[in-house]
Amino acid sequence: MPLPDLQAYHDYTLQHGLPLWRIEMQLAQIAMLLDAQRQPGKTLRLKDYLIKPVSAEPENDLPDEPTPEQVEALVNAIDFKPRPKRRRPDTEATP
């Protein structure tokens, strides 16, 4: 995986959560909906149905932008070696 793709995936997971977290969120919403239908007057909160509750302000939970040293440490930790670009053979036709 090229380094820009790895960084893009990292940024995406910070904004949208990992697939397992999204599934947990959807299941919690379903459970809350079913409970609201059983007990119409009760005040319900989504965080009561989550295994690991999230804060009310998720944007504050995001870490700061990684420094170049942190990126380099990550690249070294996972032994990242980008693939060399393929060279295209010359397409010029010889007469």
C-alpha positions in Angstrom: 0.0 0.0 0.0 1.5 3.4 -1.0 2.1 5.8 1.9 -0.5 8.4 0.7 -3.1 5.6 0.6 -2.2 4.6 4.1 -2.5 8.2 5.3 -5.8 8.6 3.5 -7.2 5.4 5.2 -6.0 6.6 8.5 -7.8 10.0 8.0 -10.9 8.2 6.9 -11.0 6.0 9.9 -10.6 9.0 12.2 -13.6 10.7 10.6 -15.9 7.8 10.0 -14.8 5.1 12.4 -13.8 1.6 11.6 -16.4 -0.8 10.2 -16.9 -2.6 13.5 -17.6 0.7 15.3 -20.2 1.6 12.6 -21.9 -1.7 13.1 -22.0 -1.3 16.8 -23.4 2.2 16.3 -26.2 0.9 14.1 -27.1 -1.9 16.5 -27.2 0.5 19.3 -29.6 2.7 17.3 -31.8 -0.3 16.6 -31.9 -1.3 20.3 -32.7 2.3 21.3 -35.6 2.4 18.8 -37.0 -0.9 20.1 -36.7 0.3 23.6 -38.4 3.6 22.8 -41.4 1.7 21.3 -41.7 -0.4 24.4 -41.4 2.6 26.8 -42.8 5.7 25.0 -42.4 8.2 27.8 -38.8 7.3 28.8 -35.9 9.6 27.8 -33.3 7.5 26.1 -29.7 8.2 25.2 -27.7 6.4 22.6 -24.6 6.2 24.8 -26.6 3.9 27.1 -26.7 1.3 24.4 -23.1 1.4 23.3 -20.5 -1.0 24.6 -17.9 1.8 24.6 -19.7 5.1 24.8 -18.4 8.0 22.7 -18.2 11.6 23.9 -20.7 14.2 22.9 -18.1 16.1 20.8 -16.2 13.6 18.7 -14.2 16.3 16.8 -12.4 17.1 20.1 -11.3 13.5 20.4 -9.4 13.5 17.2 -5.6 13.6 17.6 -3.6 16.4 16.2 -2.0 16.1 12.8 0.9 13.8 13.0 4.4 15.3 12.9 6.9 14.2 10.2 8.8 12.4 13.0 5.7 10.4 13.9 5.0 9.5 10.3 8.6 8.4 9.9 8.3 6.3 13.1 5.2 4.7 11.8 6.8 3.9 8.4 9.8 2.4 10.2 7.6 0.4 12.7 5.6 -1.3 9.9 8.7 -1.7 7.8 7.0 0.2 4.9 8.8 0.0 1.6 7.1 1.5 -1.4 7.1 -0.4 -4.6 9.3 1.1 -7.3 7.4 2.6 -10.2 7.3 0.4 -13.3 9.2 1.8 -16.2 7.2 1.7 -19.4 9.1 0.3 -22.4 9.7 2.7 -25.2 6.8 2.6 -27.5 8.5 4.2 -30.4 8.5 1.9 -33.5 11.7 1.4 -35.2 11.6 1.6 -39.0 
